[in-house]
Amino acid sequence: MQNGVIPTSFTGPIHAALRIMTGLLFLAHGSTKLLTFPATEMFPSPPPLLTLMGIGGLLELVGGILIVLGLFTRLTAFVLSGMMAVAYFMFHAPAAFMPILNGGELAIMYCFVFLYLAAAGAGPWSLDAKRG
């Protein structure tokens, strides 16, 4: 480390850590909705699959797994970014204008991290990189 700056050689591993941790956290939303694991008060039983919550849970679970693996990352991240933008404006924004007041900070963060991954790709530590 020179002058307190992280070396550029750390870019690949940090990119992978961001992608993997984001995917793991995101798929937990899908697993709690669809598999009721971990169990939460908000989702004591799975929603019907062909509802907005069911489709959202499916996108969270499958999309999260694909993001963790770094497989079809650009397309998956683009779809998930759009999903989180819709989630914010449908479920959070109507409650209050400011994200800190409407609980939408996480939706916005996911939206922009996924937008970054859609532009940057999965990075070197991914199945996309192995596929060429």
C-alpha positions, 0 to 999 in steps of 0.5 A: 500500500503506497500513500494509503491508497489500495493498489490497483492489483486489488481491483479484481478481488474487491470487485469479486467480493462486492459481487459475491456479497451483494448476490448472497445478501440479495438471494437471502431476500428470495429464500426468505420469501419462497423457501421461508428460510430464514423464517421471518415474520413478514413472510411466514409462508411463501406468496403464490408464485404468480404474484408480484411478491412471488415473481420478485422472490424468484428473481431475488433467489435465482438472480442472487445465485447467478450474481454470486456465481458470476454467470450471465452477470451483465444481463442478470444485473441489468434485470435486477437493477430495473426490478429494484428501481420498480420496487423502490417507486412502487413500494417505498416512494409512495410512503414518503419522498426521502429514502431515509423516511420511506425505508428505500435506501437498500432498494436504491443501493441494490439498484445502483450496485446492480447497474454497476455490475451490468456495466462492469461485468462479473470481473475476473473471479467468475464463471463469466470469465471462465466462459470467455 
